[in-house]
Amino acid sequence: MKRISKERAEKIARNINAMDTNYHRSDDRRSWKFWNNLEKVIKRKLSELSNDDIEAIRPLLKPTEAKFFNLI
């Protein structure tokens, strides 16, 4: 399996780091739907990556967001 590029790893990490990890508490339905959809998309992408790919992304992540996605 081909390893993801540095640019792709950075893009995934950027999306993870931008995640509002407290969106479940939001009263704004549109905001909740946006973050819920983004969470699903990110989880699907992560499930398609190899362990090596995850290891390439992990150092780029903020701790809170990494924990949210069970990456630490």
N, C-alpha and C positions, 0 to 999 in steps of 0.2 A: 504494500500500500504506500502511495506517495505521501510524503510529509507535507503539511500545509506550509505556505510561504510565510515569511516574516511579516509581510504586509497583511496577510489574511489573519494571522495570529493577533496582530495589533488591532485590527478592526473588530474582531470578536471580543478582545479584552476591553476595548473602548465601549462597546455596547454593554458589556457586563458591568463595567465601572459606572456607567450612566444610569444603571437600574435603580429605581426608587424602591428600596427594600421594605418600605413601610406602606406601600400602596394599598395593602389590604385594609388599612384603616381609613382610607379616603371616603369622603361623603360624595365626591364628584363622580358620577357614574361614567362619564366619558374618560376621565383620567384613569379610573380603575380599569376600564376596558382596555385602554392603551397599554398600561403596564402589565396587565394580565396576559395580553396577546404577546407582548415583547418577551415576557418570561417564558411562555410556551415556545416561541421561536428559538430563543437562546438554548433552552433545554433540549430541543430537537437537534439543533446544530451540535451541541456538545455530545449528544448520544451517538452522533455519526463520526466523531473524531477518535483517533487512536490514542493510546496512553501517551505516546511520544508527543502528539499534538497538544494534548492537555498540559503536558510538562512544559511545552514551549509557551503556553499562554499563562500558566500559573504565576510566574514572576512579575507579570505585567499588571496583576490584579490588586485592587484595594482589599484589605482583609475582610471588611464587612460584606462586600459583594461576593467575594470568593466563598465565604462561609454560607451565604444565602444559596449559592448554587452547589454547595457540598464539594467545593474544590480544595478545601483545606480541612 
